[in-house]
Amino acid sequence: MQHDNNMYAYVYAGNDGTENTLIATIDNQEKPLISSCVDEIKRMSCLAIDLAAKHDLKVKLVKYQREQEIDFGLFVK
């Protein structure tokens, strides 16, 4: 797996304008589409596209520097 110094997340804008991380069912578990592995993010893109189409969402991939302190709990429903 190819890791780098960034975290990537697939997000969408909620009704109130806040960004929410997409949640997908992977191996029978609900997981946020967040990773620091570029290969994982590439594989998650199909899930993100399917979820966006199914729920009529505008989805974007965002990149965060690992050095930043980010509370990913804010992005998870």
Helices and strands as residue ranges (DSSP letters): E 3-13, E 19-21, E 23-26, E 29-32, E 34-37, H 38-55, E 59-65, G 72-74
